[in-house]
Amino acid sequence: SSGINAEWPLRPGVEVLQQVADATSDKKKAVKKEKDDRVLFKKTEVADLEATHFSIFYNNALFLFLTIILSFYILKNFTPGANYLGSSVTSACVVAFMSTGAN
């Protein structure tokens, strides 16, 4: 198959193991420790990527939610320019504060 579906892993753990197995198949005498290290490194890499994607999704959803609430409910009586500026800047500041705050 071709396209996005061929590159999109359905189960990241299985995909990682398959990639590592393919990479070490030439080396019949691959050391088990080296293989385990590669699997751990690849799983960590996949987990970091998934965490980044979730973080971007969360920040975008929060920004959109805040912009809609501010625009249509809180700043509805302001002029359109002030409404846009106020809702955009306030939403951006809240998202920036929430994303850089301490855990």
LOBA-157192 format. One record per atom (N, C-alpha, C, O): x, z, y; residue in one letter. Coordinates in steps of 0.2 Angstrom, whole numbers, padded with zeros to 4 digits, always signed. Each point is the difference from the previous one (the first is absolute). Example, Ala and Ser with C-alpha at 12.3 -4.5 7.8 and 13.67 -1.06 7.14 Angstrom:
<pts>
+0066+0039-0028A
-0004+0000+0006A
+0004+0000+0006A
+0005+0003-0001A
-0007-0007+0006S
+0004+0001+0006S
-0004+0003+0005S
+0003+0001+0006S
</pts>
This chain:
<pts>
+0004+0000-0006S
-0004+0000+0006S
+0004+0000+0006S
+0006+0002+0000S
-0009-0004+0006S
+0004+0000+0006S
-0003+0003+0005S
-0006+0003+0000S
+0009-0002+0006G
-0003+0003+0006G
+0001+0008+0000G
+0005+0002-0003G
-0009+0001+0007I
+0001+0007+0001I
-0001+0004-0006I
+0003+0005-0001I
-0008-0007-0004N
-0001+0004-0006N
+0006+0001-0004N
+0001+0005-0004N
+0003-0011+0004A
+0006+0001-0004A
+0005+0005+0002A
+0004+0002-0004A
-0004-0001+0010E
+0005+0005+0003E
-0003+0007+0001E
+0004+0004+0002E
-0010-0004-0002W
-0003+0007+0001W
+0000+0004-0006W
-0004-0002-0005W
+0007+0008+0005P
+0000+0004-0006P
-0006+0004-0001P
-0002+0003+0005P
-0001-0004-0011L
-0006+0004-0001L
+0001+0008-0001L
-0003+0004+0002L
+0009-0003-0006R
+0002+0006-0001R
+0008+0001+0001R
+0004-0003-0003R
-0003+0006+0009P
+0007+0000+0002P
+0005+0003-0005P
+0006-0003+0000P
-0008+0008-0004G
+0005+0003-0005G
+0002-0005-0005G
+0006-0001-0002G
-0011-0003-0001V
+0001-0005-0005V
+0004-0006+0003V
+0005-0002-0003V
-0006+0000+0009E
+0003-0005+0004E
+0008+0002+0001E
+0004-0004-0002E
-0003+0010+0003V
+0007+0002+0001V
+0004+0000-0006V
+0005-0002+0000V
-0008+0005-0005L
+0003+0000-0007L
+0002-0007-0002L
+0005-0002-0003L
-0010-0003+0004Q
+0001-0007-0002Q
+0005-0003+0004Q
+0005-0004-0003Q
-0004+0005+0009Q
+0005-0003+0004Q
+0007+0003-0002Q
+0005-0004+0000Q
-0005+0010-0001V
+0007+0003-0002V
+0002-0003-0007V
+0006-0001-0002V
-0011+0001-0003A
+0001-0003-0006A
+0003-0007+0000A
+0004-0002-0004A
-0007-0002+0008D
+0002-0007+0001D
+0007+0000+0003D
+0004-0004-0002D
-0002+0008+0007A
+0006+0000+0003A
+0006+0002-0005A
+0005-0002+0000A
-0007+0007-0005T
+0005+0002-0005T
+0000-0003-0006T
+0004+0002-0005T
-0009-0007+0004S
+0000-0003-0007S
+0006-0004-0002S
+0002-0001-0005S
+0002-0002+0010D
+0006-0003-0001D
+0006+0005-0003D
+0003-0002-0004D
-0003+0007+0007K
+0005+0005-0002K
-0003+0004-0006K
-0004+0005+0001K
+0006-0006-0007K
-0002+0003-0006K
+0002+0007+0000K
-0003+0005-0003K
+0009-0004+0006K
+0003+0007-0001K
-0001+0004+0007K
+0004+0004+0002K
-0010-0005+0001A
-0001+0004+0006A
-0001+0007-0002A
-0003+0002-0004A
+0006+0002+0008V
+0000+0007-0001V
-0007+0003+0002V
-0003-0002+0005V
+0000+0006-0009K
-0006+0003+0001K
-0001+0004+0007K
-0005-0001+0003K
+0011+0004-0001K
+0000+0003+0006K
-0001-0005+0006K
-0004+0002+0005K
+0008-0007-0006E
-0001-0005+0006E
-0007-0003+0000E
-0002-0001+0006E
-0001+0000-0012K
-0007-0003+0000K
-0005+0005+0003K
-0004-0002+0004K
+0005+0009-0006D
-0004+0005+0003D
+0001+0000+0008D
-0005+0001+0003D
+0011-0001-0001D
+0001+0000+0007D
-0003-0006+0004D
-0003+0001+0005D
+0003-0007-0008R
-0003-0006+0003R
-0008+0001+0000R
-0003-0002+0005R
+0001+0005-0010V
-0008+0001+0000V
-0002+0005+0005V
-0004-0001+0004V
+0008+0006-0003L
-0001+0005+0005L
+0000-0002+0007L
-0004+0001+0004L
+0010-0005-0003F
+0001-0003+0006F
-0006-0005+0002F
-0003+0000+0006F
+0001-0004-0011K
-0005-0005+0002K
-0007+0004+0001K
-0004-0002+0004K
+0003+0007-0008K
-0007+0004+0001K
+0000+0003+0007K
-0005+0000+0003K
+0011+0003-0001T
+0000+0003+0007T
-0001-0006+0005T
-0003+0002+0005T
+0006-0008-0006E
-0001-0005+0005E
-0007-0002+0000E
-0003-0001+0006E
-0001+0000-0011V
-0007-0001-0001V
-0004+0005+0004V
-0004-0001+0004V
+0006+0007-0006A
-0004+0006+0003A
+0001+0000+0008A
-0005+0001+0004A
+0011-0002-0002D
+0001-0001+0008D
-0004-0005+0003D
-0003+0001+0005D
+0003-0007-0008L
-0004-0006+0002L
-0007+0002+0000L
-0004-0002+0005L
+0001+0005-0010E
-0007+0002+0000E
-0002+0005+0005E
-0005+0000+0004E
+0010+0005-0003A
-0001+0005+0006A
+0000-0003+0007A
-0004+0002+0004A
+0008-0007-0003T
+0000-0004+0006T
-0006-0004+0001T
-0003+0001+0006T
+0001-0004-0011H
-0007-0004+0001H
-0006+0005+0001H
-0004-0002+0004H
+0004+0007-0007F
-0005+0005+0001F
+0000+0003+0007F
-0005+0001+0003F
+0011+0000-0001S
+0001+0003+0007S
-0003-0005+0005S
-0003+0002+0005S
+0005-0008-0006I
-0002-0005+0005I
-0008-0001+0000I
-0003-0001+0005I
+0001+0001-0011F
-0008-0001-0001F
-0003+0006+0004F
-0005-0001+0003F
+0007+0007-0004Y
-0003+0006+0003Y
+0001+0000+0007Y
-0005+0002+0004Y
+0010-0004-0001N
+0001+0000+0007N
-0004-0005+0003N
-0003+0001+0006N
+0002-0007-0009N
-0004-0005+0003N
-0008+0002-0001N
-0003-0001+0005N
+0001+0004-0010A
-0007+0002-0001A
-0001+0006+0005A
-0006+0000+0003A
+0010+0004-0001L
+0000+0005+0005L
-0001-0003+0007L
-0004+0002+0003L
+0008-0006-0002F
+0000-0004+0007F
-0007-0003+0001F
-0003+0001+0005F
+0001-0005-0010L
-0006-0003+0000L
-0006+0004+0001L
-0004-0001+0004L
+0004+0007-0008F
-0005+0005+0001F
-0001+0003+0007F
-0005+0000+0003F
+0011+0002-0001L
+0000+0003+0007L
-0002-0005+0005L
-0003+0002+0005L
+0006-0008-0005T
-0002-0005+0005T
-0008-0001+0000T
-0002+0000+0006T
-0001-0001-0012I
-0007-0001+0000I
-0004+0006+0003I
-0004+0000+0004I
+0006+0006-0006I
-0003+0006+0002I
+0001+0001+0008I
-0005+0002+0003I
+0011-0003-0001L
+0001+0001+0007L
-0004-0005+0004L
-0003+0001+0005L
+0004-0008-0007S
-0003-0005+0004S
-0008+0000+0000S
-0003+0000+0006S
+0000+0001-0012F
-0007+0000+0000F
-0004+0007+0002F
-0006-0001+0001F
+0009+0006-0002Y
-0003+0007+0001Y
+0002+0004+0006Y
-0004+0002+0004Y
+0011-0001-0004I
+0003+0004+0005I
+0000-0003+0007I
-0001+0003+0005I
+0004-0009-0005L
+0001-0004+0006L
-0005-0005+0002L
+0002-0005+0003L
-0008+0005-0006K
-0004-0005+0001K
-0003-0001+0007K
-0002-0006+0002K
+0003+0011+0002N
-0003-0001+0007N
+0006-0002+0005N
-0002-0001+0006N
+0008+0000-0008F
+0005-0003+0004F
+0000-0007+0000F
-0003-0004-0003F
+0007+0001+0008T
+0000-0007+0001T
+0004-0003-0006T
+0003+0004-0003T
-0005-0010+0001P
+0004-0003-0006P
+0007+0000+0000P
+0003+0002-0005P
+0000-0003+0011G
+0008+0001+0000G
+0002+0007-0001G
+0005+0001-0004G
-0008+0004+0007A
+0002+0007-0001A
-0002+0002-0007A
+0004+0004-0003A
-0010-0006+0000N
-0001+0001-0007N
+0005-0002-0005N
+0002+0003-0004N
+0000-0010+0005Y
+0005-0003-0004Y
+0007+0004+0000Y
+0002+0002-0005Y
+0000-0001+0011L
+0006+0003+0001L
+0000+0007-0002L
+0005+0003-0004L
-0010+0001+0005G
-0001+0007-0002G
+0000+0001-0007G
+0003+0004-0003G
-0007-0008+0000S
-0001+0000-0008S
+0006-0002-0003S
+0002+0003-0005S
+0002-0008+0007S
+0006-0003-0003S
+0005+0005+0000S
+0004+0002-0004S
-0002+0000+0011V
+0005+0005+0001V
-0001+0007-0004V
+0005+0002-0003V
-0011+0000+0004T
-0001+0007-0004T
+0001-0001-0007T
+0003+0005-0003T
-0006-0010+0000S
+0000-0001-0007S
+0008-0001-0002S
+0002+0003-0005S
+0002-0007+0008A
+0007-0001-0001A
+0003+0007+0000A
+0005+0001-0004A
-0006+0003+0009C
+0004+0006+0001C
-0002+0005-0006C
+0004+0003-0002C
-0010-0003+0001V
-0002+0005-0006V
+0003-0003-0006V
+0002+0005-0004V
-0002-0011+0002V
+0003-0003-0006V
+0007+0002+0000V
+0003+0002-0005V
+0001-0003+0011A
+0007+0001+0000A
+0001+0007-0001A
+0005+0002-0003A
-0009+0003+0006F
+0001+0007-0001F
-0001+0002-0007F
+0004+0004-0003F
-0009-0007+0000M
-0002+0002-0007M
+0006-0003-0005M
+0001+0004-0005M
+0002-0009+0007S
+0004-0003-0005S
+0007+0003+0001S
+0004-0001-0005S
-0002+0003+0010T
+0007+0003+0001T
+0000+0008+0000T
+0005+0003+0001T
-0011+0000-0002G
-0001+0007-0001G
+0004+0003-0006G
+0001-0004-0005G
+0000+0010+0005A
+0003+0004-0006A
-0005+0000-0005A
-0006+0000+0001A
+0008+0000-0008N
-0004+0000-0005N
-0004+0007-0001N
-0004+0001-0004N
</pts>
